[in-house]
């Protein structure tokens, strides 16, 4: 049996020298090291040998198996190197060429629009002030001149977390936060952030969206200052030829309240389906800060006044880039996002 093992080893190693590719190597492995190989059969039959022969045969069988496995691994590594060298010669690959560049991401259209808005208002002296998405009922409604059961609350369908905590429906709670933080100093800030409303998702409305609130508090601020700020923003964001129209409105936290419209950028004011054939597009709601809100923020309304405005981020981008469905912003379709 010992002589047979030596012969088997020599025969296998001699055959391994004749192997020239991966397919032949795999056939060699199955024949000499596989489950049905002669070596494996001898290993299984050791227990049937006379007791005095078992130690020597078992030890030699394991030595032969280890030698064949080591030779197999060495041959496999050598073939791998040979095949790589042959592939490099035959396929003529220039390994000195730089690799393919890694595809980089890009800023989302909403982020691009926000940064453009920041830059415009930054040039007009406004700072960015961020406030939390989760607010209390008092900050979101009560301190903004909407006590419990006030009918103006019906303007906002709300996601309630508890009886007193909610996802903010607008960025206006940030007005109270920044006033209480900086009183009695003058204020000129914009308050960007995401808002949430429990409403039907359509081509023109989402249940979550971005807003930018603006607040200026000081002495002798007038409605003219507000209109001038909105006009300057519209011309910088949409183009210098844009015209602004002001009309009266109602918001519980401003008095008087206005809404600002811009001549339709798609039809140049001639009238189209987007502007409902009026020639005008609403761009924001605004007004002079209500005395009650000023007082809740810590300012004496007899000495201080100011203005506030608010507008979405997605809708201005829709107007500017002729996008007809707000759901595209967060549908994660790269065909849409890569356009901007």
Secondary structure, 3 states (H helix, E strand, C coil): CHHHHHHHHHHHHHHHHCCCCHHHHHHHHHHHHCCCCHHHHHHHHHHHCCHHHHHHHHHHHHHHHHHHHHHHHHHHHHHHHHHHHHHHHHHCCCCCCCCCCCCCCCCCHHHHHHHHHHHHHHHCCCEECCCCCEEEHHHHCHHHCCCCCCHHHHHCCCEECCCCEEECCCCCHHHHHHHHHHCCCCEEEEEEEEEECCCCCCCCCCCEEEEEEEEEEECCCCHHHHHHHHHHHHHHHHCCCCCEEEEEEEECCEEEEEEEEEECCCCCCCCCCCCCCCCEEEEEEEEEECHHHHHHCCCCCCCCEEEEEEEECHHHHHHHHCCCCHHHHHCCCHHHHCCC
